[in-house]
Amino acid sequence: MFIEAITALSDAAQTANISIETVAHAANISIETIARAANISIETSNISIEVEDALRKFSA
């Protein structure tokens, strides 16, 4: 839930062509918090891809 909220904030920042710092300030959260959430999201995606690859190899 939190990661989705950060992703939505990031998307909003890009769409509005404003900086992520502005979004963080408006949301009263730190850039470090956004970076940690993004890193968790990337790591989760990588794990998911690895699991999918392993399942594909196993079922082949």
Residue frames as a rotation matrix with the C-alpha (Angstrom) as fourth column:
MET 1
0.570 0.822 0.000 0.00
0.822 -0.570 0.000 0.00
0.000 0.000 -1.000 0.00
PHE 2
0.520 -0.440 -0.732 2.75
0.120 -0.811 0.572 2.45
-0.846 -0.385 -0.369 0.94
ILE 3
-0.566 -0.780 0.267 4.83
0.348 0.068 0.935 1.61
-0.747 0.623 0.233 -2.13
GLU 4
-0.144 0.614 0.776 1.81
0.985 0.016 0.170 2.17
0.093 0.789 -0.607 -4.37
ALA 5
0.798 0.444 -0.408 1.30
0.521 -0.848 0.096 5.57
-0.303 -0.289 -0.908 -2.75
ILE 6
0.059 -0.870 -0.489 4.94
-0.005 -0.490 0.872 6.53
-0.998 -0.049 -0.033 -3.36
THR 7
-0.634 -0.244 0.734 4.69
0.666 0.312 0.678 5.31
-0.394 0.918 -0.035 -6.95
ALA 8
0.348 0.849 0.399 1.57
0.933 -0.355 -0.059 7.40
0.091 0.392 -0.915 -7.44
LEU 9
0.700 -0.167 -0.695 3.37
0.176 -0.902 0.394 10.43
-0.692 -0.398 -0.602 -6.01
SER 10
-0.395 -0.919 0.016 6.31
0.149 -0.047 0.988 9.84
-0.906 0.393 0.155 -8.34
ASP 11
-0.401 0.343 0.850 4.00
0.913 0.225 0.340 9.47
-0.074 0.912 -0.403 -11.35
ALA 12
0.697 0.703 -0.142 2.19
0.702 -0.709 -0.065 12.64
-0.146 -0.054 -0.988 -10.37
ALA 13
0.309 -0.677 -0.668 5.49
0.038 -0.693 0.720 14.50
-0.950 -0.248 -0.189 -10.13
GLN 14
-0.690 -0.588 0.421 6.55
0.396 0.180 0.900 13.35
-0.605 0.789 0.109 -13.59
THR 15
-0.060 0.770 0.635 3.16
0.996 0.006 0.087 14.13
0.063 0.638 -0.767 -15.12
ALA 16
0.862 0.435 -0.261 3.11
0.476 -0.871 0.122 17.61
-0.174 -0.230 -0.957 -13.62
ASN 17
0.347 -0.838 0.422 6.77
0.531 -0.195 -0.825 18.13
0.773 0.510 0.377 -14.52
ILE 18
0.629 -0.199 0.752 7.68
-0.654 -0.658 0.373 19.00
0.421 -0.726 -0.544 -10.95
SER 19
-0.370 -0.905 -0.209 10.50
-0.591 0.403 -0.698 17.62
0.717 -0.135 -0.684 -8.87
ILE 20
0.137 0.336 -0.932 10.18
0.424 0.830 0.362 14.66
0.895 -0.445 -0.029 -6.54
GLU 21
-0.819 -0.453 -0.353 11.54
0.522 -0.331 -0.786 16.98
0.239 -0.828 0.508 -3.83
THR 22
-0.730 0.622 0.282 8.43
-0.605 -0.781 0.156 19.15
0.318 -0.056 0.946 -4.23
VAL 23
0.176 0.809 -0.561 6.19
-0.313 0.586 0.747 16.11
0.933 0.044 0.357 -3.96
ALA 24
-0.224 -0.337 -0.915 8.06
0.697 0.600 -0.392 14.87
0.681 -0.726 0.100 -0.89
HIS 25
-0.988 -0.145 0.058 7.73
0.075 -0.765 -0.640 18.27
0.137 -0.627 0.767 0.76
ALA 26
-0.385 0.918 0.097 4.02
-0.756 -0.374 0.537 18.41
0.529 0.134 0.838 -0.02
ALA 27
0.398 0.528 -0.750 3.52
-0.082 0.835 0.544 14.89
0.914 -0.155 0.375 1.36
ASN 28
0.497 -0.291 0.817 5.70
-0.851 -0.347 0.394 15.71
0.169 -0.891 -0.420 4.38
ILE 29
0.894 -0.324 0.309 7.98
0.216 0.917 0.335 12.75
-0.392 -0.232 0.890 3.74
SER 30
0.230 -0.914 -0.334 11.69
-0.453 -0.405 0.794 12.61
-0.861 -0.031 -0.508 3.08
ILE 31
0.355 -0.263 -0.897 13.56
-0.910 0.122 -0.396 11.86
0.214 0.957 -0.196 -0.12
GLU 32
-0.735 -0.661 0.151 15.22
-0.676 0.698 -0.237 9.02
0.052 -0.276 -0.960 1.79
THR 33
-0.277 0.735 0.619 11.79
-0.287 0.552 -0.783 7.50
-0.917 -0.394 0.058 2.44
ILE 34
0.678 0.515 -0.525 10.97
-0.617 0.011 -0.787 7.67
-0.399 0.857 0.325 -1.26
ALA 35
-0.063 -0.802 -0.594 14.34
-0.928 0.266 -0.261 6.17
0.367 0.535 -0.761 -2.17
ARG 36
-0.786 -0.193 0.588 13.85
-0.481 0.788 -0.385 3.30
-0.389 -0.585 -0.712 0.30
ALA 37
0.164 0.933 0.320 10.35
-0.286 0.355 -0.890 2.63
-0.944 0.055 0.325 -1.01
ALA 38
0.613 0.008 -0.790 11.58
-0.789 -0.039 -0.613 2.68
-0.035 0.999 -0.017 -4.60
ASN 39
-0.467 -0.867 -0.173 14.43
-0.851 0.494 -0.177 0.33
0.239 0.064 -0.969 -3.74
ILE 40
-0.534 0.366 0.762 12.06
-0.317 0.748 -0.583 -2.10
-0.783 -0.553 -0.284 -2.04
SER 41
0.546 0.816 -0.191 9.81
-0.436 0.083 -0.896 -1.98
-0.715 0.573 0.401 -5.10
ILE 42
0.290 -0.538 -0.792 12.72
-0.918 0.079 -0.390 -2.67
0.272 0.839 -0.471 -7.47
GLU 43
-0.746 -0.601 0.286 13.98
-0.663 0.708 -0.242 -5.54
-0.058 -0.370 -0.927 -5.32
THR 44
-0.172 0.779 0.603 10.48
-0.266 0.552 -0.790 -7.04
-0.948 -0.296 0.113 -5.13
SER 45
0.691 0.403 -0.600 10.14
-0.647 -0.026 -0.762 -6.80
-0.322 0.915 0.243 -8.91
ASN 46
-0.151 -0.850 -0.505 13.51
-0.929 0.297 -0.222 -8.47
0.339 0.436 -0.834 -9.41
ILE 47
-0.740 -0.059 0.670 12.56
-0.436 0.801 -0.411 -11.33
-0.512 -0.596 -0.618 -7.08
SER 48
0.289 0.943 0.165 9.27
-0.336 0.262 -0.905 -11.75
-0.896 0.206 0.393 -8.92
ILE 49
0.537 -0.171 -0.826 11.07
-0.839 -0.009 -0.544 -11.92
0.086 0.985 -0.148 -12.27
GLU 50
-0.574 -0.819 -0.029 13.54
-0.801 0.568 -0.189 -14.47
0.171 -0.085 -0.982 -10.91
VAL 51
-0.457 0.497 0.737 10.69
-0.283 0.705 -0.651 -16.64
-0.843 -0.506 -0.181 -9.59
GLU 52
0.621 0.717 -0.318 8.89
-0.497 0.047 -0.866 -16.43
-0.606 0.696 0.386 -12.93
ASP 53
0.150 -0.669 -0.728 12.08
-0.938 0.137 -0.320 -17.42
0.314 0.731 -0.607 -14.77
ALA 54
-0.777 -0.456 0.434 12.65
-0.599 0.747 -0.287 -20.35
-0.193 -0.483 -0.854 -12.43
LEU 55
-0.042 0.857 0.514 9.06
-0.250 0.489 -0.836 -21.53
-0.967 -0.164 0.194 -12.87
ARG 56
0.646 0.238 -0.726 9.38
-0.734 -0.069 -0.676 -21.25
-0.211 0.969 0.130 -16.64
LYS 57
-0.300 -0.857 -0.418 12.57
-0.886 0.413 -0.210 -23.34
0.353 0.308 -0.884 -16.61
PHE 58
-0.724 0.054 0.688 11.00
-0.437 0.735 -0.518 -25.88
-0.534 -0.676 -0.508 -14.28
SER 59
0.231 0.935 0.270 7.88
-0.223 0.321 -0.921 -26.30
-0.947 0.152 0.282 -16.42
ALA 60
0.273 -0.183 -0.944 9.82
-0.953 -0.185 -0.240 -26.50
-0.131 0.966 -0.225 -19.70
